């Protein structure tokens, strides 16, 4: 026996070798029968080595110690002539196991013990429960253990284990795939027992389910990513508005040291006119914790200036990690200033529209009225001049109407198109053009379809401008315009063909641009721009083709109501 046997058993090697002390006598009475039976069972021919289940011994001073016993049989002529083995004191580890058994009831952890020479692993009952493993609790091999490790983490766990065998600490977080196919996160920490040559012979580890913690970490990583991406501020407040946490980004966005804001009431940094909206949002998320609220409020910067903040409030009062109301905020000052500028421009545009459509148009109507009265008093060459005056006046009235419609289109909020019956709209505009252009011929080819298209109440402006354009820019003595329509499964195409000068190929793609004019045109070009704007809003299309043998064909494609 080695000289350190006294350190483990408390008896000298001489006492044991001389027979003064029988080995069986120092085995704890509760383990003696089992250990001696294991020796007998492993004394059959062919058994070269075996390991005992850990057992207890009683030292001369009455202390109880746990040992790990590995034995090798030396055979000769079918008989055992000697036994070689070693004992390892694992008392501290056994005490740890008892501690772990008690701790798992409190901290929801499990434990395992691995005998390294035999590669056998013993899992506690709670590890079986957490890992949803099948079978009876007892010794398992290392391959069974690896079967539960997530495939993406297997190499990392194996590398950590090999490093721990060489003396590195074993403390690793990894995923497992449970017996029911669920993915969970585990943390494992292990301590190793080593023999006199410093080789590892046993490891005892603890296992804790950290899935919930990992999920929270992912949530916080998400919030931090949002903060870093958009320059937002993450704040946690209680139901009274007191700040318990604020992200470091508050210094970059608002100029405050985060520590200076913690413990302060956020309402003190807001003007009274916006506090009410925030208070109502907080009350709402407290009453309905599964919903969030977004509000806009002013907030005072560290330099005393005011900015606009858009804040989304979420109820995390029941979250063990956050325990408050999570407020994700962003500085929207530039956006609010831009919105204010747009609002002012909108107001100015509405005023200008009223002037053009009311005051200017009224004055033009007076000019036309007096012009009509002058026809009885003008003779010879004066009639031609008067005719030009009246023509220009009528065109000016038309321009004010188109300008007003463009303004209306620009001012209106974009909404989804609604069903509009095509035939009455198209027929009304054809009749209108006939009444205002007596020297033009406007006809239809085939029947106009009685179907609904997706548009709005400004659809009439599309056809009025295209019909007027076909006549006003026509260089023939007798302008001719033909309207037809074809119905397809999803769209309707309306064709407005004229016998005018046509449009050059290089100009066809630009004819609908803002301010673009036709060849030798005296017009403004805004009519076709209005057509393009409205058709785009409807989700349709408009383009121009050559007519046969001469002239142009404007084609409007509108979506049908499905």
Backbone torsions as a table, in degrees:
resi	resn	phi	psi	omega
1	UNK	NA	147.5	-178.6
2	UNK	-72.2	162.9	-175.9
3	UNK	-69.0	-21.5	-176.5
4	UNK	-86.4	7.1	-179.6
5	UNK	-63.7	-33.0	178.8
6	UNK	-64.5	-33.8	179.7
7	UNK	-64.8	-34.2	-177.4
8	UNK	-87.5	-49.3	-172.5
9	UNK	-94.7	-22.5	-177.3
10	UNK	88.9	-3.1	177.7
11	UNK	-113.8	151.6	178.8
12	UNK	-78.8	161.4	177.9
13	UNK	-63.8	-36.4	179.8
14	UNK	-63.1	-41.8	-179.8
15	UNK	-60.7	-40.5	-177.9
16	UNK	-77.1	-39.9	-178.2
17	UNK	-72.2	-32.8	-179.1
18	UNK	-76.5	-14.8	-178.3
19	UNK	89.6	1.1	178.7
20	UNK	-60.9	-32.2	176.4
21	UNK	-125.8	120.3	178.2
22	UNK	-78.7	137.7	-178.5
23	UNK	-59.7	-38.5	-178.6
24	UNK	-63.0	-27.0	-176.5
25	UNK	-72.7	-24.7	-178.1
26	UNK	-88.9	-6.4	176.7
27	UNK	-77.4	135.8	179.5
28	UNK	-55.4	137.6	-174.2
29	UNK	-58.1	-27.8	179.9
30	UNK	-77.7	-18.5	-179.1
31	UNK	-109.0	-11.4	-170.1
32	UNK	-59.9	-51.6	-176.5
33	UNK	-59.6	-42.1	-179.7
34	UNK	-63.7	-45.4	-176.1
35	UNK	-65.5	-44.4	-178.8
36	UNK	-65.6	-33.8	177.8
37	UNK	-68.4	-37.9	177.6
38	UNK	-63.5	-37.3	177.7
39	UNK	-65.1	-44.0	-179.4
40	UNK	-64.3	-42.4	-178.6
41	UNK	-64.8	-26.3	-177.1
42	UNK	-103.5	19.2	177.1
43	UNK	-102.2	7.0	178.0
44	UNK	-76.9	154.3	-174.7
45	UNK	-62.4	134.7	178.3
46	UNK	104.3	-17.5	179.0
47	UNK	-83.3	110.8	-177.1
48	UNK	-91.3	-39.7	-179.8
49	UNK	-147.8	154.6	179.2
50	UNK	-157.6	163.8	179.0
51	UNK	-125.7	139.9	175.3
52	UNK	-84.4	151.0	163.3
53	UNK	-59.8	143.9	177.4
54	UNK	-50.7	138.2	179.8
55	UNK	-138.4	171.3	-176.7
56	UNK	-104.3	147.0	171.3
57	UNK	-123.4	160.0	178.8
58	UNK	-116.2	119.3	-178.5
59	UNK	-77.1	165.8	-178.9
60	UNK	-56.4	-29.5	-179.6
61	UNK	-87.4	7.7	175.7
62	UNK	88.9	1.7	179.9
63	UNK	-75.6	145.1	178.6
64	UNK	-102.4	127.2	180.0
65	UNK	-129.5	149.4	177.3
66	UNK	-97.2	138.3	179.1
67	UNK	-130.8	154.6	172.6
68	UNK	-111.3	124.2	-169.5
69	UNK	-120.2	117.1	174.9
70	UNK	-115.6	127.7	-171.9
71	UNK	-126.6	144.6	175.5
72	UNK	-124.2	126.2	177.4
73	UNK	-85.4	133.6	174.8
74	UNK	-105.4	115.8	-174.5
75	UNK	-105.0	148.2	171.5
76	UNK	-153.6	123.6	179.8
77	UNK	54.5	39.8	174.6
78	UNK	80.4	7.5	-179.9
79	UNK	-127.1	150.0	176.0
80	UNK	-82.1	119.2	179.8
81	UNK	-102.1	-13.7	178.6
82	UNK	-165.7	158.7	174.0
83	UNK	-128.5	131.0	175.4
84	UNK	-111.9	137.2	179.8
85	UNK	-165.3	175.9	175.1
86	UNK	-144.1	148.8	179.2
87	UNK	-112.3	139.5	177.4
88	UNK	-124.6	129.0	178.0
89	UNK	-75.8	113.9	-179.8
90	UNK	-116.4	25.4	-176.9
91	UNK	-56.6	-44.7	-177.9
92	UNK	-63.1	-39.7	179.1
93	UNK	-67.3	-38.7	178.3
94	UNK	-64.9	-36.3	176.4
95	UNK	-66.1	-36.5	176.5
96	UNK	-63.8	-38.7	179.0
97	UNK	-62.3	-42.5	177.7
98	UNK	-63.0	-40.8	177.9
99	UNK	-62.6	-41.5	-179.0
100	UNK	-66.5	-37.6	178.3
101	UNK	-61.5	-38.5	177.3
102	UNK	-74.7	-37.9	-176.0
103	UNK	-68.0	-34.7	-177.1
104	UNK	-64.3	-26.8	176.9
105	UNK	-69.1	-29.6	-177.3
106	UNK	-94.5	-45.6	-171.4
107	UNK	-103.7	4.2	177.9
108	UNK	58.6	51.5	177.2
109	UNK	-124.9	158.4	175.0
110	UNK	-118.3	175.6	179.6
111	UNK	-141.9	161.7	176.3
112	UNK	-143.4	158.0	177.1
113	UNK	-134.9	131.6	-178.3
114	UNK	-121.5	126.4	171.1
115	UNK	-87.8	110.1	-169.5
116	UNK	-67.7	-42.8	179.5
117	UNK	-59.4	-39.4	-178.1
118	UNK	-90.3	-10.0	179.7
119	UNK	64.7	22.1	-179.9
120	UNK	-93.6	141.4	-178.8
121	UNK	-121.8	133.2	174.0
122	UNK	-110.0	123.9	177.7
123	UNK	-101.3	142.8	172.6
124	UNK	-73.4	164.8	-177.3
125	UNK	-59.4	-35.6	-176.7
126	UNK	-70.4	-30.3	174.9
127	UNK	-63.9	-42.0	176.0
128	UNK	-56.8	-43.6	-179.1
129	UNK	-65.2	-46.5	-177.8
130	UNK	-65.1	-38.1	-175.9
131	UNK	-89.7	-3.8	179.6
132	UNK	51.7	48.4	-178.1
133	UNK	-85.9	149.3	176.6
134	UNK	-92.2	163.0	174.1
135	UNK	95.7	172.0	-179.6
136	UNK	-79.0	150.8	179.0
137	UNK	-71.0	135.1	179.6
138	UNK	167.4	-157.1	-177.7
139	UNK	-76.6	137.5	177.3
140	UNK	-129.9	161.4	177.2
141	UNK	-93.1	170.2	-175.0
142	UNK	-65.3	-33.3	180.0
143	UNK	-63.6	-38.4	178.0
144	UNK	-63.0	-39.3	177.4
145	UNK	-60.1	-46.7	-176.9
146	UNK	-67.8	-23.8	178.7
147	UNK	-60.0	-26.5	-177.4
148	UNK	-88.8	-17.7	-178.9
149	UNK	-70.7	137.1	178.6
150	UNK	-58.6	136.0	-176.8
151	UNK	-53.3	-34.2	-178.5
152	UNK	-76.0	-12.8	-178.1
153	UNK	-110.2	-4.3	-173.8
154	UNK	-59.1	-48.3	-178.6
155	UNK	-62.5	-40.3	-178.3
156	UNK	-66.0	-41.8	178.1
157	UNK	-65.0	-42.6	-179.7
158	UNK	-63.3	-40.6	178.9
159	UNK	-65.4	-39.3	178.5
160	UNK	-65.6	-38.8	179.3
161	UNK	-65.9	-44.8	178.8
162	UNK	-62.1	-39.2	178.5
163	UNK	-65.9	-36.6	179.6
164	UNK	-67.2	-35.8	176.4
165	UNK	-61.1	-29.5	179.9
166	UNK	-88.3	3.3	175.4
167	UNK	112.9	-4.5	178.6
168	UNK	-77.4	153.7	176.9
169	UNK	-64.8	143.8	177.0
170	UNK	-107.4	100.8	-179.9
171	UNK	-148.3	102.3	-170.5
172	UNK	-140.0	145.5	173.0
173	UNK	-111.0	131.9	-177.6
174	UNK	-153.6	167.7	177.5
175	UNK	-95.9	152.2	170.4
176	UNK	-126.2	161.6	171.1
177	UNK	-114.5	111.5	-174.0
178	UNK	-68.8	171.8	178.8
179	UNK	-59.1	-24.5	178.1
180	UNK	-95.0	8.2	176.8
181	UNK	85.4	7.3	179.8
182	UNK	-84.6	140.5	177.7
183	UNK	-92.7	126.2	178.3
184	UNK	-129.4	156.8	174.8
185	UNK	-101.0	134.7	178.7
186	UNK	-126.1	148.9	169.1
187	UNK	-115.8	131.8	179.6
188	UNK	-123.7	133.8	175.5
189	UNK	-130.5	133.9	-176.0
190	UNK	-135.3	150.6	172.4
191	UNK	-118.4	145.0	-174.7
192	UNK	-112.7	142.5	169.4
193	UNK	-102.6	134.4	-175.8
194	UNK	-124.5	151.9	178.7
195	UNK	-83.1	-173.5	-174.8
196	UNK	-66.1	-17.7	176.3
197	UNK	-96.5	9.9	177.9
198	UNK	71.2	19.2	174.2
199	UNK	-85.7	138.1	-179.7
200	UNK	-71.0	135.1	179.5
201	UNK	-123.3	-19.4	178.2
202	UNK	-155.7	148.8	174.8
203	UNK	-134.4	138.4	175.0
204	UNK	-120.0	126.6	-176.4
205	UNK	-129.3	161.1	173.4
206	UNK	-114.3	150.2	-179.0
207	UNK	-128.2	130.3	178.7
208	UNK	-129.9	134.6	176.7
209	UNK	-77.8	114.5	-178.2
210	UNK	-115.4	23.5	-177.2
211	UNK	-58.4	-46.1	-178.0
212	UNK	-63.2	-40.3	178.9
213	UNK	-64.0	-40.8	179.1
214	UNK	-63.8	-38.2	178.4
215	UNK	-63.7	-41.1	177.6
216	UNK	-65.1	-40.1	178.4
217	UNK	-61.1	-40.3	178.6
218	UNK	-64.4	-38.0	177.7
219	UNK	-63.8	-45.1	179.6
220	UNK	-65.1	-38.4	176.1
221	UNK	-61.1	-38.8	178.2
222	UNK	-62.3	-48.5	-179.8
223	UNK	-61.2	-39.5	-180.0
224	UNK	-66.5	-37.6	178.4
225	UNK	-64.8	-40.9	176.8
226	UNK	-61.6	-43.5	-179.2
227	UNK	-60.8	-46.7	-177.5
228	UNK	-69.2	-30.3	-177.1
229	UNK	-78.3	-45.1	-172.5
230	UNK	-107.3	1.6	-179.3
231	UNK	71.0	27.9	-178.0
232	UNK	-80.8	173.7	176.6
233	UNK	-123.7	128.0	174.7
234	UNK	-100.1	125.9	-178.6
235	UNK	-131.0	142.8	172.2
236	UNK	-115.6	126.8	179.1
237	UNK	-127.3	159.2	173.0
238	UNK	-89.2	-177.4	-174.9
239	UNK	-66.7	-15.0	178.6
240	UNK	-96.4	-0.9	178.4
241	UNK	96.4	1.7	-179.5
242	UNK	-74.8	134.6	-176.5
243	UNK	-82.8	122.6	177.0
244	UNK	-106.6	-18.1	176.5
245	UNK	-157.2	143.5	172.5
246	UNK	-145.0	137.7	-175.6
247	UNK	-70.5	155.2	-179.3
248	UNK	-58.4	-22.8	-177.8
249	UNK	-64.0	-12.7	179.8
250	UNK	-63.9	-28.6	179.6
251	UNK	-69.7	-39.3	179.7
252	UNK	-71.5	-37.9	-174.4
253	UNK	-84.1	-44.0	-173.7
254	UNK	-116.6	-9.7	175.9
255	UNK	90.1	4.2	-178.2
256	UNK	-93.7	145.0	166.3
257	UNK	-73.5	127.4	-177.2
258	UNK	-53.4	-37.7	-178.3
259	UNK	-65.2	-27.9	-179.6
260	UNK	-72.7	-23.6	-178.1
261	UNK	-89.5	-27.6	-179.3
262	UNK	-62.9	129.6	-177.7
263	UNK	94.0	-11.2	178.2
264	UNK	-88.2	159.0	175.4
265	UNK	-92.7	123.4	-175.7
266	UNK	-63.5	-25.0	-179.5
267	UNK	-66.0	-23.7	-178.8
268	UNK	-70.1	-14.1	-178.3
269	UNK	-101.8	9.3	-178.0
270	UNK	-123.2	146.8	176.8
271	UNK	-73.9	155.7	-175.1
272	UNK	-60.4	-30.5	-175.4
273	UNK	-70.2	-17.8	178.9
274	UNK	-111.9	-10.6	-179.1
275	UNK	-61.8	-40.5	-176.2
276	UNK	-56.8	-42.2	-179.3
277	UNK	-63.8	-37.8	179.2
278	UNK	-68.8	-43.4	178.5
279	UNK	-59.1	-42.9	180.0
280	UNK	-66.1	-36.8	178.2
281	UNK	-65.5	-40.7	178.7
282	UNK	-64.2	-45.1	178.6
283	UNK	-59.2	-38.3	-177.6
284	UNK	-66.4	-48.5	-176.6
285	UNK	-70.5	-24.5	174.4
286	UNK	-71.2	-40.0	178.8
287	UNK	-73.3	-34.9	179.9
288	UNK	-123.0	80.3	-171.4
289	UNK	-64.3	-18.1	-179.6
290	UNK	-86.6	-3.3	-178.5
291	UNK	-114.3	158.6	178.2
292	UNK	-116.6	164.6	178.8
293	UNK	-134.1	139.6	177.4
294	UNK	-117.9	127.9	-178.9
295	UNK	-132.5	159.2	174.5
296	UNK	-114.2	131.4	-177.0
297	UNK	-145.3	156.6	173.7
298	UNK	-85.4	149.8	179.9
299	UNK	-142.7	139.3	-177.7
300	UNK	-84.8	125.5	176.4
301	UNK	-74.5	169.6	-179.9
302	UNK	-63.8	-28.3	-179.9
303	UNK	-85.9	4.9	177.4
304	UNK	94.0	-13.3	179.8
305	UNK	-77.7	164.3	-178.7
306	UNK	-106.3	144.8	174.6
307	UNK	-134.3	165.1	176.3
308	UNK	-99.4	132.8	-179.7
309	UNK	-120.9	134.8	170.8
310	UNK	-104.3	119.5	-173.1
311	UNK	-120.3	132.0	173.2
312	UNK	-107.2	122.3	-173.5
313	UNK	-107.6	130.3	177.9
314	UNK	-126.6	142.6	-179.2
315	UNK	-84.8	111.9	176.9
316	UNK	-123.2	28.3	-176.3
317	UNK	-63.4	-31.2	-178.8
318	UNK	-89.8	-0.3	179.7
319	UNK	-81.2	123.3	-177.2
320	UNK	-63.8	-24.2	-177.5
321	UNK	-86.5	-41.2	-174.9
322	UNK	-96.0	-49.7	177.3
323	UNK	51.4	53.8	178.4
324	UNK	-176.4	-166.9	175.3
325	UNK	-97.7	120.8	-179.2
326	UNK	-87.7	122.7	-178.3
327	UNK	-116.4	116.3	177.0
328	UNK	-103.8	114.5	-171.0
329	UNK	-119.1	153.2	173.3
330	UNK	-141.1	148.4	179.0
331	UNK	-79.6	117.2	-178.6
332	UNK	-116.4	25.1	-176.8
333	UNK	-57.6	-46.9	-179.1
334	UNK	-61.9	-40.1	179.4
335	UNK	-64.4	-42.2	179.9
336	UNK	-65.2	-39.7	177.9
337	UNK	-65.0	-38.6	178.3
338	UNK	-66.5	-41.1	177.7
339	UNK	-62.2	-38.4	179.0
340	UNK	-65.1	-41.0	178.0
341	UNK	-63.0	-43.5	178.5
342	UNK	-62.9	-38.0	179.9
343	UNK	-65.0	-41.6	177.9
344	UNK	-64.3	-42.7	178.3
345	UNK	-63.9	-37.4	178.8
346	UNK	-63.4	-44.3	178.7
347	UNK	-61.6	-43.3	179.9
348	UNK	-64.8	-37.9	-179.7
349	UNK	-67.1	-38.0	177.9
350	UNK	-64.1	-40.5	177.5
351	UNK	-62.7	-45.7	179.7
352	UNK	-62.2	-39.1	179.4
353	UNK	-63.3	-40.6	178.0
354	UNK	-63.3	-40.2	179.9
355	UNK	-64.7	-46.3	-177.0
356	UNK	-66.9	-46.9	-173.0
357	UNK	-79.3	-23.6	-178.0
358	UNK	-105.3	-65.9	-173.3
359	UNK	-67.0	-53.9	-177.4
360	UNK	-63.4	-43.8	-177.3
361	UNK	-65.1	-39.2	178.4
362	UNK	-61.7	-41.8	179.7
363	UNK	-66.2	-38.0	177.6
364	UNK	-65.8	-36.8	178.2
365	UNK	-64.5	-35.7	175.7
366	UNK	-64.6	-42.6	178.4
367	UNK	-59.2	-44.8	-179.9
368	UNK	-65.1	-40.3	-179.4
369	UNK	-63.7	-47.0	177.7
370	UNK	-66.8	-32.4	177.3
371	UNK	-63.5	-42.2	177.5
372	UNK	-61.8	-37.5	-179.8
373	UNK	-67.9	-29.4	-178.0
374	UNK	-73.6	-16.9	-176.5
375	UNK	-56.7	-31.5	-179.8
376	UNK	-77.8	-12.2	-175.2
377	UNK	-111.7	-6.2	-177.3
378	UNK	-105.2	136.7	-179.2
379	UNK	-128.9	163.5	173.2
380	UNK	53.2	-126.8	-174.7
381	UNK	-62.5	-25.7	-179.3
382	UNK	-64.0	-27.3	-179.7
383	UNK	-64.4	-38.8	179.9
384	UNK	-65.3	-42.5	178.8
385	UNK	-63.5	-41.8	179.8
386	UNK	-63.7	-37.6	179.1
387	UNK	-62.6	-38.9	177.5
388	UNK	-66.4	-39.0	179.6
389	UNK	-62.3	-46.4	-178.9
390	UNK	-65.3	-39.6	178.7
391	UNK	-63.4	-45.9	179.4
392	UNK	-63.0	-37.7	179.3
393	UNK	-64.1	-44.4	179.9
394	UNK	-64.0	-40.2	178.1
395	UNK	-65.3	-36.3	178.1
396	UNK	-64.7	-39.9	176.1
397	UNK	-60.6	-43.1	178.5
398	UNK	-62.3	-38.0	179.4
399	UNK	-65.0	-42.3	179.2
400	UNK	-62.9	-35.9	178.6
401	UNK	-66.8	-45.7	179.2
402	UNK	-63.9	-43.0	178.7
403	UNK	-60.1	-41.2	177.8
404	UNK	-63.6	-39.1	179.6
405	UNK	-67.9	-38.2	176.1
406	UNK	-62.9	-43.2	178.8
407	UNK	-61.6	-43.1	178.7
408	UNK	-61.1	-40.5	178.9
409	UNK	-65.4	-37.8	-179.5
410	UNK	-71.7	-33.8	-175.9
411	UNK	-83.4	-25.4	-175.6
412	UNK	-74.7	142.1	176.0
413	UNK	-73.3	136.8	-178.3
414	UNK	-69.6	125.0	177.5
415	UNK	-126.7	166.2	178.4
416	UNK	-66.9	135.6	177.1
417	UNK	-58.6	150.6	178.7
418	UNK	-118.8	161.7	-179.0
419	UNK	-64.5	131.6	177.4
420	UNK	-131.9	131.1	179.1
421	UNK	-70.9	120.3	-172.8
422	UNK	-69.9	-45.8	-169.7
423	UNK	-57.6	-53.5	-177.5
424	UNK	-61.6	-34.5	178.6
425	UNK	-65.1	-47.0	-178.0
426	UNK	-67.2	-43.1	179.5
427	UNK	-62.8	-40.3	-179.2
428	UNK	-63.1	-40.5	-178.6
429	UNK	-74.1	-33.0	175.2
430	UNK	-63.4	-44.1	179.2
431	UNK	-65.5	-38.9	179.3
432	UNK	-61.2	-44.5	-179.2
433	UNK	-66.5	-38.9	178.5
434	UNK	-60.8	-41.9	-178.8
435	UNK	-67.2	-32.9	-175.5
436	UNK	-94.7	-8.3	179.6
437	UNK	-135.2	79.3	-174.7
438	UNK	-66.8	-24.3	-176.5
439	UNK	-90.1	6.0	177.8
440	UNK	-109.2	153.6	177.4
441	UNK	-108.5	115.8	178.4
442	UNK	-116.9	117.9	-176.4
443	UNK	-130.0	165.9	175.8
444	UNK	-115.3	149.7	179.1
445	UNK	-114.5	111.3	-175.2
446	UNK	78.0	178.7	179.9
447	UNK	-86.2	144.5	177.3
448	UNK	-80.4	134.6	-174.2
449	UNK	-68.8	137.9	179.0
450	UNK	-96.7	73.8	-177.1
451	UNK	-134.3	163.5	179.2
452	UNK	-97.0	137.4	174.8
453	UNK	-118.9	161.2	179.6
454	UNK	-86.6	114.6	-177.3
455	UNK	-161.0	-151.0	174.1
456	UNK	-150.9	-168.9	-175.0
457	UNK	-73.0	-1.3	176.2
458	UNK	-95.9	7.5	179.0
459	UNK	-59.6	-32.8	179.7
460	UNK	-60.0	-30.8	179.9
461	UNK	-65.6	-32.7	179.8
462	UNK	-61.0	-50.9	-175.5
463	UNK	-76.3	-33.4	178.1
464	UNK	-62.9	-43.6	-178.6
465	UNK	-69.5	-38.5	178.7
466	UNK	-68.2	-40.1	178.7
467	UNK	-67.6	-45.2	177.9
468	UNK	-61.9	-41.3	-179.6
469	UNK	-60.2	-39.2	-178.2
470	UNK	-66.9	-25.1	-179.1
471	UNK	-95.6	-48.2	-175.1
472	UNK	-61.7	-37.9	-177.2
473	UNK	-97.0	19.7	178.3
474	UNK	-92.1	130.8	-176.8
475	UNK	-96.4	7.1	-179.7
476	UNK	-86.2	152.6	178.1
477	UNK	-64.5	-33.6	177.0
478	UNK	-122.7	93.7	177.7
479	UNK	-64.2	135.2	178.5
480	UNK	-123.9	131.9	-179.6
481	UNK	-130.6	132.2	179.1
482	UNK	-121.9	128.4	-179.6
483	UNK	-110.3	132.4	176.8
484	UNK	-144.5	165.0	-179.9
485	UNK	-147.6	144.9	176.5
486	UNK	-125.3	140.6	-178.0
487	UNK	-103.0	129.9	176.4
488	UNK	-120.0	176.7	-173.7
489	UNK	-60.7	-42.3	-175.3
490	UNK	-115.0	-15.8	-176.0
491	UNK	-136.0	166.0	171.7
492	UNK	-123.7	135.2	177.4
493	UNK	-113.0	122.2	176.8
494	UNK	-103.5	126.9	-178.7
495	UNK	-110.4	126.2	176.3
496	UNK	-117.4	103.4	-174.7
497	UNK	-105.4	141.1	178.6
498	UNK	-130.7	170.0	178.8
499	UNK	-109.1	28.6	-177.7
500	UNK	-78.4	-160.7	-174.2
501	UNK	-74.0	-13.1	-178.0
502	UNK	82.5	173.2	-178.8
503	UNK	-124.7	128.1	179.6
504	UNK	-58.8	149.3	-178.1
505	UNK	-57.1	-40.5	-176.3
506	UNK	-68.2	-12.2	-177.3
507	UNK	-105.8	-9.0	-175.2
508	UNK	-61.8	-37.3	-176.5
509	UNK	-76.9	-21.4	-176.7
510	UNK	-102.7	-4.4	-170.6
511	UNK	-62.8	-24.6	-177.9
512	UNK	-94.5	-0.1	-179.9
513	UNK	-69.1	155.5	-178.5
514	UNK	-61.2	124.4	176.4
515	UNK	82.0	-1.0	-179.4
516	UNK	-74.1	135.5	-178.4
517	UNK	-115.3	155.0	175.5
518	UNK	-72.5	171.1	-179.4
519	UNK	-62.3	127.6	179.5
520	UNK	58.2	28.7	-177.4
521	UNK	-86.3	144.3	174.1
522	UNK	-101.4	3.8	-177.4
523	UNK	-82.9	-178.4	-177.8
524	UNK	-91.7	-22.7	-176.7
525	UNK	84.8	-2.1	-175.2
526	UNK	-76.7	-20.1	-179.7
527	UNK	-62.9	-49.3	179.7
528	UNK	-69.3	-31.9	175.6
529	UNK	-62.6	-41.8	177.1
530	UNK	-62.2	-42.7	178.4
531	UNK	-57.2	-49.2	-179.6
532	UNK	-61.1	-43.2	-178.5
533	UNK	-60.9	-46.7	-177.9
534	UNK	-69.4	-43.0	-178.6
535	UNK	-64.8	-38.7	175.8
536	UNK	-60.8	-40.4	179.6
537	UNK	-61.8	-33.6	-178.4
538	UNK	-80.8	-5.4	-177.1
539	UNK	78.2	21.5	-179.9
540	UNK	-104.6	-156.4	-179.2
541	UNK	-151.8	154.9	177.3
542	UNK	-143.3	138.1	177.9
543	UNK	-154.3	172.2	-176.7
544	UNK	-125.0	141.5	177.5
545	UNK	-130.3	168.8	175.7
546	UNK	-77.9	142.5	174.6
547	UNK	-93.0	159.1	-179.8
548	UNK	-114.6	120.2	11.2
549	UNK	-92.0	-14.8	-178.3
550	UNK	-149.7	163.7	178.6
551	UNK	99.4	-167.1	-176.9
552	UNK	-129.7	158.5	174.0
553	UNK	-127.8	116.7	174.9
554	UNK	-94.1	127.2	-176.6
555	UNK	-115.3	125.1	177.0
556	UNK	-111.1	122.7	178.1
557	UNK	-108.1	121.6	-178.2
558	UNK	-121.9	145.4	179.4
559	UNK	-75.7	140.1	176.6
560	UNK	-83.1	154.0	172.9
561	UNK	-69.9	128.0	-177.7
562	UNK	-96.2	NA	NA
